[in-house]
Amino acid sequence: MSRLFKYDKAINSLLYALQQLGGKTDMHKLCKILYFADQRHLSLYGRSITGDSYIAMQFGPVPSCVDDILKALRGDSFFSQSAEIDSLKKSIIFENRYIMRSLVSPDMDELSETDVECLSYAIDICKNKNFAELTEYSHGLAWSNTRRDREISIKDILREVGDDEAYAEYIADKQKLQSAFL
């Protein structure tokens, strides 16, 4: 799905989650919020909020493009000195290697009502869970069916929430078609 990645929606989704969590939280929790929000939005509305692809990492699904952006923001990337990252440093900063803090409010014009609905749902699921609980909670069918460090299939993401095979196939095909035209 990474060809469908929506940078502005992803950043504003992070900012919205940070705002709802009191202005700061850890990177792990934010990644899980994006996963569950994208999963729900795919299931209910047929599209992802961020357009990111999710990788089955040791501690659960990780949004690939967002993870790259956050590593650059943290200073752990060749791209840490890029103009885009310098600009992003005016919005989000790392207090240490894992805790992030927002410096600005999200641009709510970038997020649809359904985006906010699904983000709020995911925030409610994740906000009171610690690292270990979030890791265990995110080790569902989609993560379990994927080799570590590989992309999780859209079909498995949808199967995990109980969507039927025909719908999962339809959404996966729709994503491939959209990606082909970008």
N, C-alpha and C positions, 0 to 999 in steps of 0.2 A: 504493500500500500504506500510505500514511501514516496512514490512518484506523485501521489495525491496529497502529500504533506501540505498542510496549511499553517505556515509560520505564524501569522498574526493570530489565528484562532488558538493555536497551541500556547503561545506566550500569554494571551489574555485568559486562557483557561487556567494556566499556572497562577497568574495574578489573582484571578477570582478565587481559586482554592486558597491561596495564601491569605487573602482578605477574610475569607470565611473562617479561617483557622487562627485568626488573631494577628495576622501579619507575618508569622514565621512558622516554619515547620521543617522537617527533614526531607531530603531528596527522595528517599525510599517511599515515604507516604505520598508525596506528590505524584510519583510515577504510578503508584497503585491507584490513586484517584483517577488519573487519566485513563488507565486501563479499564477500570470498571465503568467510567463515564462513556468511553468510546464503545465498550461492549454493549451497554444498555442502549445507546443511541443507534448502533448498528441493528440491534434486535428490534427496537420499536419503530425506527424511522428510516432504516435502510441505508444509512450513511454514518461514517465515523465523524466525530467532531474535529479531531486533529488531522485525520488522514495519515497518521503515523503507522508504521508497522511495529509489531511487538516481538521482542526476542525473548526466548525462554532462558533466562539467566538463573543462576543458583538460587537467588532469593525471590524468584517469581518473574512475571512478565515485565519487561522494560521497554518503554517507547524509544525506538532506535534514534530517530532524528532529535527528539527532545533530549535524550541522554547525551548525544554528541554536543548539542548546544550548551547543556548544563556543564559538561566537562570543560568546554572552552571558556565558559563564564567563570568557572572555578580556577582556571589557569592551567588545566591539565591537557592542553591541546596545542598543536601547531597553530591553530586558528584563534587562539586566545587574544591575539593582538589585532584581530580584524576590526574593520570599522563597524560591522554589525554587532559584534560582541561589545565593543566600546560603547556603542549606543545602548545596548541592553543593560549595561552596568548602571545606567541611570534609573532602571526599573527594578532590578533584582540583584541582590548581592549575597554572597556566602559569608556567614559569620565565622564558620569554620569549614572543615571539609564536607560536612553533610547538612548543616542547618542553613536554610535560605530565608531571606527576609525581603519583603516587597518594599519598595520605596515610593511606588505610585499605585493608584487604583487601576483596576482593569478598565479598558475601553469597552464598555458594554455594547457599543454599536457593532463590535466584532463578533458578539455571541448572540445567537438566536434564542428565543424563548425555550426551545427544546434543548439547546445546548446547556443553558442554565439549569433546566429541570434535571437533566442527566448528571451534570456536574454536582448539583446539590444532593442528588441521590447518592452518588459515589462518596461525597464528603461525609454524609451521614453514616455510611457504612464504615469508613476508614478512620474518622476523627478520633475515636476513643481506643483504637487498637494500637498496641505497641509493635515494635519491629517484628518480633517473633510471631505475633498473632496475624499481622498483615502478610507475612511470608507464608504462613500455613494457609490462610484464607485464599491467597492467590494461587496456591498450588492445586488448581482444579483440573478438570478434564483437558482443557486446552494446553496448559503447561505440561501436564503429565504425558500427553500424546506427542510432545515435541522434544527432539534431542536438544541438550543444552547448547546454548549459543547459536541456535537456529531460529528462523522466523516462524512464529505461530500462525497457523492457517486461519483465515477468516471463518472457514467452516467450523473448525474446532472452537473458536471463540463463540460462535453462535450456538453450537451444540451444547456448550457448557451451560448456557442459560435455558436450555430446553427447546430451542427452536427446531422445527422438523427439518429433515434432510432436504426437502425440495426448496424450502426458504433459504437454508444455508447455501445451497448450490446456486440459487438465483442471485443472492447478494454477492457471493464470491465471483460469479461470472460478470455481474454488473461492475464490480471493482476492477476486474481485469480489462474490461472494455473501456472504462473511463481512463484507466492508466495508459492504454494503448494510444489514446488520442491526445495525450499531453506531450 
